[in-house]
Each structure stands twice: as structure tokens, then as C-alpha cells.
Amino acid sequence: MEVTRVLDAKGLACPMPIVKTKKAIGDLETGQILEVHTTDKGAKNDLSAWAKSGGHELLKHEEENDVLKFWIKKG
């Protein structure tokens, strides 16, 4: 998977990870991939719902050392 950009949203509380993700994905071309790192546990539901409603694809997510990582393909 070729990541176009990595967004560090660690330490930010809701809704800032979504706000930052929305801005970052706006700078990408359709089909490019944004990797998001956050420590906000609510982001798991928030990001997947946001991606779906925005026509983007949540490719995968994983948790590593209390950091949630998401890979979102711009729709």
C-alpha cells in the first residue's frame, strides 16, 4: 500500500482528529491514501463513519502501543 501522506493527530481530542483528517484528505487526489495516527479512542467509530459518509474507503485500521492507525483512500 502506497501512502501519500501521514497525519499525526496523536494527543488531540474529538473532534480534532476528524477535522484534521478532513483537511488533509482535501489536499489529496482521488485514489491517494492518507495514513492517520491518533490516540483518541472515539476515532475508531468516528473515522469509519466519516469516511463512509464522505465517499472515502477505510482500507484498514490497527492499534499499536495505544496509537490507532487508519488508512483512508480518498473517494
Secondary structure as a PSIPRED ss2 file (coil, helix, strand):
# PSIPRED VFORMAT (PSIPRED V4.0)

   1 M C   1.000  0.000  0.000
   2 E C   1.000  0.000  0.000
   3 V C   1.000  0.000  0.000
   4 T C   1.000  0.000  0.000
   5 R E   0.000  0.000  1.000
   6 V E   0.000  0.000  1.000
   7 L E   0.000  0.000  1.000
   8 D E   0.000  0.000  1.000
   9 A E   0.000  0.000  1.000
  10 K C   1.000  0.000  0.000
  11 G C   1.000  0.000  0.000
  12 L C   1.000  0.000  0.000
  13 A C   1.000  0.000  0.000
  14 C C   1.000  0.000  0.000
  15 P C   1.000  0.000  0.000
  16 M H   0.000  1.000  0.000
  17 P H   0.000  1.000  0.000
  18 I H   0.000  1.000  0.000
  19 V H   0.000  1.000  0.000
  20 K H   0.000  1.000  0.000
  21 T H   0.000  1.000  0.000
  22 K H   0.000  1.000  0.000
  23 K H   0.000  1.000  0.000
  24 A H   0.000  1.000  0.000
  25 I H   0.000  1.000  0.000
  26 G H   0.000  1.000  0.000
  27 D C   1.000  0.000  0.000
  28 L C   1.000  0.000  0.000
  29 E C   1.000  0.000  0.000
  30 T C   1.000  0.000  0.000
  31 G C   1.000  0.000  0.000
  32 Q C   1.000  0.000  0.000
  33 I E   0.000  0.000  1.000
  34 L E   0.000  0.000  1.000
  35 E E   0.000  0.000  1.000
  36 V E   0.000  0.000  1.000
  37 H E   0.000  0.000  1.000
  38 T E   0.000  0.000  1.000
  39 T C   1.000  0.000  0.000
  40 D C   1.000  0.000  0.000
  41 K C   1.000  0.000  0.000
  42 G C   1.000  0.000  0.000
  43 A H   0.000  1.000  0.000
  44 K H   0.000  1.000  0.000
  45 N H   0.000  1.000  0.000
  46 D H   0.000  1.000  0.000
  47 L H   0.000  1.000  0.000
  48 S H   0.000  1.000  0.000
  49 A H   0.000  1.000  0.000
  50 W H   0.000  1.000  0.000
  51 A H   0.000  1.000  0.000
  52 K H   0.000  1.000  0.000
  53 S H   0.000  1.000  0.000
  54 G C   1.000  0.000  0.000
  55 G C   1.000  0.000  0.000
  56 H C   1.000  0.000  0.000
  57 E E   0.000  0.000  1.000
  58 L E   0.000  0.000  1.000
  59 L E   0.000  0.000  1.000
  60 K E   0.000  0.000  1.000
  61 H E   0.000  0.000  1.000
  62 E E   0.000  0.000  1.000
  63 E E   0.000  0.000  1.000
  64 E E   0.000  0.000  1.000
  65 N C   1.000  0.000  0.000
  66 D C   1.000  0.000  0.000
  67 V E   0.000  0.000  1.000
  68 L E   0.000  0.000  1.000
  69 K E   0.000  0.000  1.000
  70 F E   0.000  0.000  1.000
  71 W E   0.000  0.000  1.000
  72 I E   0.000  0.000  1.000
  73 K E   0.000  0.000  1.000
  74 K C   1.000  0.000  0.000
  75 G C   1.000  0.000  0.000
